Every structure is written in structure tokens, then in C-alpha cells.
Amino acid sequence: QLQLVESGGGLVQPGGSLRLSCAASGTRFYYYAIAWFRQAPGKEREEISCFSSSTNQHYADSVKGRFTMSRDNDKNAVYLQMNSLKPEDTAVYYCEATRLSTSYWGQGTQVTVSS
């Protein structure tokens, strides 16, 4: 069974950058569609980026041009590079892996953007 662990969150000032990691174990990551979600206090969880294949990526308008998702199949990991961070990016960030209609989630990592 696939297990996911996110890391890399923290406190950053507006305009700063963070790189989140999502490490997978238990099985190979290669055949899974991967997505990053976030959930801010009092708000619903929203999808912000996803990989359906190595060449097919999608980003929410709220992060387009600032966030970049990548994956390293050899390391069984995906990453979310977040630049030009804004206070409204403050949330718990989760990665999700999906295959054959089954989804797996990590525990999340907190990102706080504040001066």
C-alpha cells in the first residue's frame, strides 16, 4: 500500500519561497496521478496542481505562474516549488496519489506566509 509523507513547510515572509516534498513508500510512484491540495482554516480543501502524466500538468489560477510541480520517479517523490508566496497561500498542504480510482493522502505540512 502506498504511503505518503509531506515535508518542507514552515513560516515564510510574503514574497518568499518554499519547496514542499512528498515522499512515497510501499510501492512505486510511477503509475500514479499526483496532485497537491491545500486547506486553509475555515475553508474547503482545494486542488492546486496535478500531474496526470509526465507531460500533462494543471495548476489552479490562484497559483499559476508562482508554483511549479515536479516529480522524480527514481526517488519516488514529488515536489512543489512555491515562489512569490502570499499571505493567502497560508494553509496545510497535502499530496494525493491516485490509481485505479483509489486515492492515498499524506498527513499534510503547514505553510504560513506572514511578516
PASEBA-1860 file (N, C-alpha, C; in nm, 3 decimals):
! residues 115
1> QLQLVESG> 0.084/-0.118/0.000/0.000/0.000/0.000/0.088/0.124/0.000 ~ 0.045/0.222/-0.076/0.122/0.345/-0.089/0.109/0.430/0.037 ~ 0.221/0.484/0.084/0.222/0.577/0.196/0.293/0.703/0.153 ~ 0.236/0.817/0.192/0.289/0.946/0.151/0.325/1.029/0.274 ~ 0.438/1.100/0.266/0.481/1.187/0.373/0.524/1.320/0.314 ~ 0.454/1.427/0.352/0.490/1.561/0.307/0.589/1.624/0.405 ~ 0.672/1.713/0.352/0.765/1.789/0.434/0.800/1.918/0.363 ~ 0.869/2.008/0.434/0.917/2.130/0.373/0.837/2.254/0.408
9> GGLVQPGG> 0.729/2.237/0.481/0.650/2.353/0.520/0.721/2.436/0.625 ~ 0.662/2.552/0.655/0.721/2.638/0.755/0.665/2.778/0.748 ~ 0.732/2.868/0.816/0.694/3.009/0.817/0.784/3.085/0.721 ~ 0.723/3.163/0.633/0.798/3.239/0.535/0.733/3.376/0.520 ~ 0.814/3.476/0.487/0.761/3.610/0.467/0.696/3.622/0.330 ~ 0.603/3.714/0.314/0.544/3.738/0.182/0.654/3.766/0.079 ~ 0.637/3.705/-0.039/0.737/3.717/-0.144/0.843/3.609/-0.139 ~ 0.845/3.532/-0.032/0.945/3.427/-0.017/0.909/3.300/-0.091
17> SLRLSCAA> 0.994/3.199/-0.073/0.977/3.072/-0.143/0.989/2.955/-0.046 ~ 0.922/2.848/-0.080/0.936/2.721/-0.010/0.929/2.609/-0.112 ~ 0.990/2.498/-0.079/0.981/2.379/-0.163/0.927/2.264/-0.079 ~ 0.809/2.219/-0.115/0.748/2.107/-0.045/0.787/1.976/-0.113 ~ 0.802/1.874/-0.032/0.832/1.741/-0.084/0.722/1.644/-0.041 ~ 0.699/1.545/-0.124/0.606/1.438/-0.091/0.678/1.308/-0.125 ~ 0.716/1.235/-0.022/0.790/1.110/-0.042/0.695/0.992/-0.031 ~ 0.709/0.900/-0.126/0.622/0.782/-0.129/0.699/0.658/-0.088
25> SGTRFYYY> 0.630/0.567/-0.024/0.688/0.438/0.010/0.581/0.332/-0.001 ~ 0.622/0.210/-0.009/0.528/0.100/-0.014/0.507/0.045/-0.154 ~ 0.523/0.129/-0.254/0.511/0.085/-0.392/0.567/0.194/-0.481 ~ 0.587/0.161/-0.605/0.642/0.259/-0.698/0.540/0.367/-0.729 ~ 0.586/0.489/-0.736/0.505/0.607/-0.757/0.466/0.626/-0.903 ~ 0.539/0.558/-0.991/0.541/0.595/-1.132/0.403/0.596/-1.197 ~ 0.318/0.502/-1.160/0.191/0.487/-1.231/0.076/0.567/-1.168 ~ 0.107/0.649/-1.070/0.003/0.723/-1.001/-0.010/0.864/-1.056
33> AIAWFRQA> -0.132/0.912/-1.064/-0.157/1.054/-1.086/-0.138/1.125/-0.953 ~ -0.067/1.235/-0.955/-0.030/1.304/-0.832/-0.090/1.444/-0.832 ~ -0.137/1.486/-0.717/-0.191/1.620/-0.703/-0.149/1.680/-0.570 ~ -0.142/1.812/-0.567/-0.123/1.887/-0.443/-0.254/1.959/-0.412 ~ -0.294/1.951/-0.288/-0.411/2.022/-0.238/-0.366/2.110/-0.122 ~ -0.452/2.203/-0.087/-0.429/2.280/0.034/-0.562/2.310/0.101 ~ -0.555/2.329/0.231/-0.675/2.362/0.307/-0.641/2.469/0.408 ~ -0.705/2.585/0.390/-0.688/2.697/0.482/-0.792/2.686/0.592
41> PGKEREEI> -0.766/2.748/0.708/-0.863/2.741/0.818/-1.000/2.791/0.775 ~ -1.103/2.712/0.802/-1.238/2.751/0.770/-1.276/2.738/0.624 ~ -1.186/2.683/0.543/-1.214/2.669/0.401/-1.208/2.523/0.359 ~ -1.267/2.495/0.244/-1.263/2.360/0.191/-1.126/2.332/0.130 ~ -1.093/2.204/0.125/-0.968/2.163/0.061/-0.979/2.190/-0.089 ~ -0.875/2.250/-0.147/-0.877/2.281/-0.289/-0.754/2.220/-0.357 ~ -0.777/2.174/-0.478/-0.667/2.121/-0.558/-0.593/2.238/-0.623 ~ -0.461/2.239/-0.611/-0.386/2.349/-0.668/-0.298/2.306/-0.784
49> SCFSSSTN> -0.261/2.181/-0.791/-0.181/2.135/-0.905/-0.192/1.984/-0.915 ~ -0.174/1.934/-1.037/-0.178/1.789/-1.053/-0.096/1.747/-1.174 ~ -0.046/1.626/-1.164/0.022/1.557/-1.272/-0.065/1.439/-1.310 ~ -0.119/1.438/-1.430/-0.186/1.316/-1.474/-0.092/1.229/-1.555 ~ 0.016/1.290/-1.605/0.120/1.216/-1.673/0.244/1.304/-1.671 ~ 0.355/1.257/-1.727/0.478/1.335/-1.724/0.467/1.465/-1.803 ~ 0.373/1.472/-1.895/0.363/1.592/-1.978/0.233/1.667/-1.957 ~ 0.145/1.618/-1.875/0.016/1.680/-1.857/0.005/1.734/-1.715
57> QHYADSVK> 0.019/1.865/-1.701/0.011/1.929/-1.571/-0.101/2.032/-1.571 ~ -0.154/2.054/-1.454/-0.260/2.154/-1.439/-0.236/2.232/-1.311 ~ -0.261/2.363/-1.316/-0.248/2.447/-1.198/-0.373/2.532/-1.180 ~ -0.411/2.551/-1.056/-0.521/2.642/-1.026/-0.479/2.784/-1.060 ~ -0.575/2.867/-1.097/-0.544/3.006/-1.133/-0.476/3.080/-1.017 ~ -0.510/3.043/-0.896/-0.456/3.114/-0.779/-0.305/3.094/-0.762 ~ -0.249/2.988/-0.824/-0.106/2.962/-0.807/-0.030/2.960/-0.939 ~ -0.101/2.970/-1.049/-0.037/2.961/-1.181/0.069/3.069/-1.196
65> GRFTMSRD> 0.184/3.028/-1.244/0.295/3.121/-1.262/0.382/3.138/-1.139 ~ 0.335/3.091/-1.024/0.413/3.102/-0.900/0.456/2.967/-0.847 ~ 0.375/2.865/-0.867/0.404/2.731/-0.816/0.440/2.640/-0.932 ~ 0.535/2.551/-0.908/0.575/2.452/-1.008/0.585/2.315/-0.943 ~ 0.518/2.221/-1.005/0.518/2.083/-0.955/0.616/2.000/-1.037 ~ 0.687/1.913/-0.971/0.778/1.823/-1.042/0.778/1.687/-0.973 ~ 0.826/1.588/-1.043/0.833/1.455/-0.982/0.964/1.389/-1.020 ~ 1.013/1.309/-0.929/1.136/1.233/-0.950/1.101/1.087/-0.926
73> NDKNAVYL> 1.078/1.014/-1.032/1.035/0.875/-1.018/1.144/0.788/-0.959 ~ 1.271/0.823/-0.984/1.380/0.744/-0.927/1.382/0.756/-0.775 ~ 1.347/0.876/-0.724/1.345/0.897/-0.579/1.207/0.872/-0.520 ~ 1.113/0.837/-0.606/0.976/0.811/-0.559/0.921/0.931/-0.483 ~ 0.934/1.049/-0.544/0.894/1.172/-0.476/0.838/1.273/-0.575 ~ 0.756/1.362/-0.523/0.710/1.478/-0.599/0.739/1.602/-0.517 ~ 0.747/1.714/-0.586/0.784/1.838/-0.522/0.689/1.949/-0.566 ~ 0.677/2.051/-0.481/0.602/2.170/-0.516/0.688/2.290/-0.481
81> QMNSLKPE> 0.742/2.354/-0.583/0.819/2.476/-0.564/0.723/2.593/-0.561 ~ 0.725/2.667/-0.452/0.632/2.778/-0.433/0.711/2.907/-0.423 ~ 0.689/2.995/-0.519/0.758/3.124/-0.521/0.657/3.237/-0.505 ~ 0.708/3.356/-0.473/0.623/3.474/-0.459/0.504/3.446/-0.369 ~ 0.532/3.388/-0.255/0.425/3.347/-0.165/0.349/3.467/-0.109 ~ 0.220/3.445/-0.091/0.130/3.549/-0.040/0.066/3.500/0.090 ~ 0.020/3.593/0.173/-0.048/3.550/0.296/-0.165/3.456/0.269 ~ -0.233/3.473/0.158/-0.346/3.385/0.126/-0.304/3.245/0.086
89> DTAVYYCE> -0.174/3.222/0.074/-0.125/3.085/0.049/-0.113/3.006/0.179 ~ -0.135/3.071/0.291/-0.128/3.003/0.420/-0.232/2.892/0.427 ~ -0.185/2.770/0.454/-0.274/2.653/0.456/-0.192/2.531/0.494 ~ -0.262/2.421/0.516/-0.198/2.290/0.524/-0.198/2.232/0.384 ~ -0.081/2.189/0.340/-0.065/2.137/0.204/-0.054/1.984/0.209 ~ -0.127/1.921/0.118/-0.132/1.775/0.113/-0.098/1.727/-0.028 ~ -0.034/1.614/-0.037/-0.022/1.548/-0.167/-0.117/1.428/-0.171 ~ -0.164/1.401/-0.290/-0.257/1.290/-0.313/-0.208/1.210/-0.431
97> ATRLSTSY> -0.212/1.080/-0.418/-0.177/0.990/-0.528/-0.297/0.903/-0.561 ~ -0.328/0.893/-0.688/-0.448/0.821/-0.730/-0.413/0.721/-0.840 ~ -0.467/0.601/-0.826/-0.455/0.499/-0.931/-0.573/0.405/-0.918 ~ -0.634/0.376/-1.032/-0.749/0.285/-1.036/-0.856/0.328/-0.936 ~ -0.884/0.455/-0.934/-0.991/0.514/-0.852/-0.966/0.505/-0.703 ~ -0.846/0.471/-0.662/-0.811/0.469/-0.520/-0.713/0.581/-0.492 ~ -0.744/0.661/-0.390/-0.660/0.775/-0.355/-0.591/0.754/-0.222 ~ -0.468/0.804/-0.215/-0.389/0.800/-0.092/-0.347/0.942/-0.058
105> WGQGTQVT> -0.345/0.972/0.071/-0.312/1.106/0.118/-0.200/1.101/0.220 ~ -0.121/1.208/0.221/-0.026/1.227/0.327/-0.092/1.297/0.444 ~ -0.012/1.326/0.547/-0.065/1.389/0.669/-0.069/1.540/0.659 ~ -0.003/1.595/0.558/-0.003/1.738/0.538/0.116/1.807/0.602 ~ 0.147/1.925/0.549/0.254/2.008/0.605/0.205/2.153/0.606 ~ 0.229/2.221/0.716/0.176/2.357/0.735/0.266/2.459/0.666 ~ 0.204/2.547/0.590/0.273/2.661/0.530/0.207/2.788/0.583 ~ 0.288/2.874/0.640/0.238/3.001/0.692/0.317/3.114/0.629
113> VSS> 0.244/3.205/0.564/0.306/3.320/0.499/0.266/3.444/0.577 ~ 0.363/3.502/0.644/0.333/3.615/0.732/0.459/3.695/0.756 ~ 0.440/3.825/0.773/0.553/3.911/0.808/0.563/3.928/0.959
END
